[in-house]
């Protein structure tokens, strides 16, 4: 499945629009990861634990997005938008949306 942020796919014609699809993932962080992230904030550097958790959430959101498009009979998703939020004190939310389409 082609997934793109653009509204068209070069070399392909969109033959049908199936609707907006959304994938979401909310991942909780744990106290140990929070502690190490705070230390990293103080001394500088990147928080590998949070980066991995964010990547996991992104992967889940994209898989959900693609599955919902397949369920609608689409073979591509255009106009994809990716959004990140913090929910509460320690929850990471990734939301991805786009338009499910059929391309030739």
Beta strands, then each sheet from edge to edge (+ up, - down):
strand 1: 2-3
strand 2: 14-28
strand 3: 76-87
strand 4: 91-103
sheet 1: 1+ 3+ 4- 2+
end
